[in-house]
Amino acid sequence: MIITTRYRIEKLIYVSLPIVRARNYCRKPNSWILKVVLTTIATLLLASCSSPKENSGAGSILTKGGESAYVTFGNLTTTGMIPVDLRTNKVGSVVGVPIAGDFGDIAISPNGKTAYLTSGRGTIQTGAIVAIDLSTNAVLKIYYLPKNQSAIALALAPDGQTAYVTTGNGHNLGIIPINLATGNEGDIIDLPDLTGRTLSGGGIAISPDGKTAYVTSGPVGAGLVVVNLATRKVVNTIALPDGAEDVAVTPDGRTAVVTTARETGPSIVRVNLSTKSVDKIINLAQGQSALAVAITPDGQSTFVTASIGGGVSVLSINIARFVVGTSIGLPQGNGSFDIAIGSKNT
């Protein structure tokens, strides 16, 4: 789950204008012909530099700093990441990770060079964060959590210096801040409203200003829990459908997208963070499941991993229209979990 700044791709437009032959019109600089020409040029330039038109939701998305998506998969014998080129919707070769650990969540550093994955089993006997160099696929560092604390999900601060990890001991959920430079852990931020967690919930996203954490509460008191990171207190809970799983926040901080695994049918939910309410829902078919979610750096599109027909696909969704566009099938169905968006290695 990555939060970055918004970029705009500018277009260069060549405009041909007719040459008007007149004996007297071009003698005066304030003539109406000159005004018409200048007005036409200004109108065309403003149109070319305005905000991009709303995407229909179909096709790939090209955003500066957001060309690639990475999907984790893992079990006790095979672990890794699957890269997806968002410009072409092509799935790359599976990137193996030399640690067995049933990887769950993933976040990409702001510079696009490092992936951070949560792990809790396999050769790693306690909850941990594994840092992977995306240019070499080598393990850079392992950050171990306190004893008996699992690593459920993580999100990075906007500056990429701190990882906020949701953790649980079988009963309560909490957030552990980890300084990625030193490896030092901060005190656990307890989330008492999330007691009784089962298999879902615990997804986390950080606001663009780095002041707020949003945590999904799963099936118990289903909602999006809002945490003030400065005071370390829960300040609000936004009601959601049952089984809230993962969450991502747009770069402007106004919208959250949440996946749910409710028994009545999985869904993808758009949340207005200003009004603290759900304003649109995409319902998936019974038997399918919405797993994880990531948002492009321009805030226009979200990509959701979903279990469909026995396999896992990446769904492209236009956030404004909130309709599903392209579905990208993945080669590694079983054990696929989370998705993050980052730049290609530079």
C-alpha positions in Angstrom: 0.0 0.0 0.0 1.8 3.1 -1.4 0.9 6.9 -0.9 2.7 9.3 -3.3 2.3 12.7 -4.9 0.1 13.4 -8.0 1.7 14.0 -11.4 0.3 15.2 -14.7 1.4 14.1 -18.2 1.4 17.2 -20.3 0.7 17.1 -24.1 2.4 19.1 -26.8 -0.2 20.2 -29.4 0.5 21.7 -32.8 -2.1 24.1 -34.0 -2.5 25.3 -37.6 -4.4 28.5 -38.1 -5.6 29.9 -41.4 -3.9 33.0 -42.8 -6.5 35.7 -43.4 -5.6 38.0 -46.2 -7.0 41.5 -45.7 -5.7 44.9 -46.6 -6.3 46.7 -43.4 -6.9 44.2 -40.6 -3.2 43.4 -39.8 -2.1 47.0 -39.6 -3.3 47.5 -36.1 -2.1 45.3 -33.3 -5.4 45.5 -31.5 -7.4 44.4 -34.5 -10.1 41.8 -34.1 -8.2 39.3 -36.1 -5.4 39.3 -33.6 -7.8 39.0 -30.7 -9.5 36.0 -32.3 -6.1 34.2 -33.0 -4.8 34.9 -29.5 -8.1 33.7 -27.9 -8.1 30.5 -30.0 -4.5 29.7 -29.1 -5.1 30.4 -25.4 -8.2 28.2 -25.4 -6.4 25.3 -27.0 -3.4 25.6 -24.6 -5.6 25.7 -21.5 -7.5 22.6 -22.8 -4.2 20.7 -23.3 -2.9 21.6 -19.8 -6.1 21.0 -17.9 -6.5 18.0 -15.6 -6.7 14.6 -17.4 -10.1 13.5 -18.6 -11.8 10.9 -16.5 -10.7 7.4 -17.5 -13.4 4.9 -18.4 -11.9 2.4 -16.1 -10.8 0.1 -18.9 -7.2 -0.3 -20.1 -3.9 0.3 -18.4 -2.9 3.3 -16.4 0.3 5.2 -16.9 1.4 7.4 -14.0 4.8 8.8 -13.3 6.3 6.9 -10.4 3.6 4.2 -10.6 4.5 2.0 -13.6 4.6 -1.3 -11.9 2.5 -3.3 -9.5 3.9 -6.1 -7.3 1.7 -8.9 -6.0 2.9 -11.2 -3.2 2.4 -14.9 -3.0 3.8 -17.5 -0.6 3.5 -20.7 1.3 5.9 -22.9 3.2 7.8 -23.9 0.0 7.5 -21.1 -2.5 7.5 -17.4 -1.9 7.9 -14.3 -4.1 6.4 -11.4 -6.0 4.7 -11.1 -9.4 5.4 -7.8 -11.2 2.7 -6.4 -13.4 3.4 -3.6 -15.9 0.5 -1.2 -15.6 1.3 0.5 -18.9 0.7 -2.6 -20.9 -1.1 -4.9 -18.4 1.6 -7.5 -19.0 2.5 -9.9 -16.2 6.2 -10.3 -15.7 8.2 -13.3 -14.5 7.8 -14.5 -11.0 10.4 -13.0 -8.7 11.4 -15.6 -6.1 12.3 -14.5 -2.6 14.9 -16.7 -0.9 12.9 -17.1 2.3 9.9 -19.3 3.0 7.4 -17.4 5.0 3.8 -17.2 3.7 4.2 -13.6 2.8 1.1 -11.4 3.2 1.4 -7.7 2.8 3.7 -5.6 0.7 4.7 -1.9 0.5 7.2 -0.2 -1.9 9.6 2.5 -0.8 8.9 6.0 -2.3 12.0 5.7 -4.5 10.8 2.4 -5.9 13.9 0.5 -5.0 12.9 -1.6 -2.0 9.9 -3.8 -1.2 8.9 -4.5 2.4 6.9 -7.7 3.0 5.2 -9.0 6.1 6.0 -12.6 7.1 5.1 -14.8 10.1 5.7 -18.4 9.4 8.1 -20.8 7.6 11.8 -20.2 8.3 10.8 -17.0 10.1 9.4 -18.1 13.4 8.0 -14.8 14.6 6.4 -11.9 12.9 8.8 -9.9 10.7 9.2 -7.4 7.9 11.5 -8.5 5.1 13.2 -5.8 3.0 13.9 -6.9 -0.6 16.2 -5.0 -3.1 14.0 -4.9 -6.2 17.0 -4.6 -8.5 18.7 -7.8 -7.3 15.9 -9.5 -5.4 18.3 -9.9 -2.5 17.2 -9.7 1.1 18.5 -6.5 2.6 17.3 -6.8 6.1 14.8 -8.5 8.4 13.0 -6.6 11.1 11.7 -8.9 13.8 8.7 -8.1 15.8 8.4 -8.7 19.6 7.8 -12.3 20.6 4.2 -13.6 20.0 3.4 -10.7 17.8 2.4 -11.5 14.2 3.0 -9.2 11.3 -0.4 -8.7 9.6 0.0 -5.8 7.3 2.1 -2.7 6.9 2.1 0.8 5.4 5.0 3.3 5.0 5.1 6.9 6.2 5.1 9.3 3.2 8.9 9.9 3.7 9.5 6.1 3.6 11.4 6.2 6.9 8.9 4.5 9.1 6.9 1.3 8.7 3.6 1.0 10.6 2.9 -2.7 11.1 -0.5 -4.0 12.3 0.1 -6.9 14.7 -1.9 -9.2 16.8 -1.4 -11.8 19.6 -4.6 -13.7 18.8 -6.9 -11.4 20.6 -6.1 -7.7 20.2 -4.8 -5.7 17.3 -2.2 -3.0 17.5 0.2 -0.9 15.4 4.0 -1.1 15.8 6.0 1.8 14.3 9.5 0.7 13.1 12.3 3.0 12.2 13.6 1.5 9.0 17.0 3.1 9.2 17.8 1.8 12.8 15.4 -1.0 13.1 14.1 0.4 16.4 10.5 -0.3 17.3 8.2 2.2 18.9 5.7 1.3 21.6 2.6 -0.6 20.3 -0.4 1.5 19.7 -3.3 -0.6 21.1 -6.6 -0.7 19.2 -9.0 -1.9 21.8 -12.0 -1.5 19.5 -10.7 -4.5 17.4 -10.8 -7.2 20.1 -11.7 -10.7 19.0 -10.1 -10.5 15.5 -10.4 -13.6 13.4 -8.8 -14.2 10.0 -9.7 -10.9 8.4 -9.0 -7.3 9.1 -5.8 -5.5 10.1 -5.2 -3.8 6.7 -3.5 -0.4 7.2 -3.0 2.8 5.2 -1.3 6.1 6.2 -2.7 9.5 5.2 -0.6 11.7 2.8 0.4 14.0 5.7 1.6 11.1 7.8 -0.6 12.1 10.7 -3.4 9.5 10.5 -3.6 5.7 10.2 -6.6 3.9 8.8 -7.1 0.3 9.9 -9.7 -2.2 8.8 -11.4 -4.0 11.7 -12.6 -7.1 10.0 -15.7 -8.9 11.1 -15.8 -7.5 14.7 -17.5 -4.1 14.9 -16.8 -3.8 11.1 -15.4 -0.5 10.3 -12.4 1.6 9.3 -10.7 2.7 12.4 -9.1 6.2 12.4 -6.0 6.5 14.5 -4.2 9.8 15.4 -0.6 8.8 15.2 0.6 11.7 17.4 -1.8 11.0 20.3 -1.8 7.3 19.6 -5.6 7.2 20.1 -8.5 5.9 18.1 -10.5 9.1 17.1 -13.2 7.6 14.9 -14.6 4.5 13.3 -16.3 4.6 9.9 -19.0 2.0 9.5 -18.3 -0.6 6.7 -19.8 -3.8 5.4 -18.7 -6.9 7.4 -15.4 -8.5 6.7 -13.3 -5.4 5.9 -9.9 -6.6 4.7 -7.5 -4.1 3.1 -7.5 -0.3 2.7 -5.7 2.3 0.5 -6.0 6.1 0.6 -5.8 8.5 -2.4 -2.9 11.0 -2.6 -5.3 13.9 -1.7 -6.4 12.1 1.4 -10.1 12.5 0.6 -11.0 8.9 -0.4 -10.3 5.4 0.9 -10.9 2.2 -1.0 -11.6 -0.9 1.1 -11.9 -4.6 0.2 -14.4 -6.8 2.1 -14.9 -10.5 2.4 -18.4 -10.5 3.9 -20.4 -13.7 3.9 -23.2 -12.2 1.8 -20.8 -11.5 -1.0 -17.4 -9.8 -1.3 -17.2 -6.1 -2.2 -15.0 -3.2 -3.0 -16.0 -0.1 -1.1 -15.3 3.6 -1.8 -15.3 5.7 1.4 -15.6 9.5 1.6 -13.1 10.4 4.3 -14.5 13.9 4.7 -18.1 12.8 5.4 -16.8 9.5 7.0 -19.3 7.5 5.0 -19.5 4.9 2.3 -20.6 6.4 -1.0 -20.3 3.5 -3.5 -19.9 -0.2 -3.5 -18.9 -2.7 -6.1 -20.3 -6.1 -5.3 -18.5 -9.2 -6.6 -20.1 -12.5 -7.3 -20.7 -15.1 -4.6 -17.6 -17.4 -4.4 -15.2 -14.6 -5.4 -13.2 -12.6 -2.9 -11.6 -9.2 -2.9 -8.2 -9.5 -1.3 -6.0 -6.4 -1.4 -6.0 -2.9 -2.8 -3.5 -0.3 -4.1 -4.0 3.2 -5.6 -2.0 4.8 -8.4 0.1 7.9 -7.6 -2.3 10.2 -9.6 -5.3 9.0 -7.5 -7.4 8.2 -10.5 -7.3 4.4 -10.4 -7.2 1.5 -7.9 -6.0 -2.0 -8.5 -7.5 -4.9 -6.5 -6.4 -8.5 -6.2 -9.3 -10.8 -6.4 -9.9 -14.5 -6.3 -12.0 -15.4 -9.3 -12.7 -18.8 -10.8 -10.0 -20.6 -8.8 -7.3 -18.1 -9.8 -6.2 -14.6 -8.8 -6.6 -11.6 -11.0 -5.8 -7.9 -10.7 -8.8 -5.7 -11.3 -8.4 -2.1 -12.6 -11.0 0.3 -11.3 -11.6 3.9 -12.1 -12.0 5.6 -8.7 -14.3 8.5 -10.0 -16.7 6.2 -11.8 -16.0 3.2 -9.5 -16.5 0.6 -12.2 -14.3 -2.4 -12.9 -12.3 -2.2 -16.2 -9.5 -4.5 -17.1 -8.9 -7.9 -15.3 -5.3 -9.1 -15.4 -4.9 -12.8 -14.7 -1.9 -13.9 -12.6 0.0 -17.2 -13.1 0.3 -18.0 -9.4 -3.2 -18.5 -8.0 -2.8 -20.1 -4.7 -1.3 -18.0 -1.9 -1.5 -14.6 -3.7 -2.2 -11.9 -1.2 -1.3 -8.2 -1.4 -0.5 -5.6 -4.0 1.6 -2.5 -4.0 2.3 0.1 -6.8 5.8 1.6 -7.3 8.1 3.0 -9.9 10.4 0.8 -11.9 13.9 0.5 -10.6 16.1 3.4 -11.3 
